[in-house]
Amino acid sequence: MALVHDDVIGILAVALSFSLDSQGRYTFIDELFVEEYACGQGLGREALEAAEAYYR
């Protein structure tokens, strides 16, 4: 969740799952949203990079 002055301006939902087909655990992006007025500031990229570092 991205906050500016206690207002939510972005959200990233990561889902965790398990599959025999993929031979174990995997994660996927279920939802990524950034308010239109905040687009172009790198918030989505920053959220994806943080999720990748956390779940790697």
Beta strands, then each sheet from edge to edge (+ up, - down):
strand 1: 2-4
strand 2: 7-19
strand 3: 24-34
sheet 1: 1+ 2- 3+
end
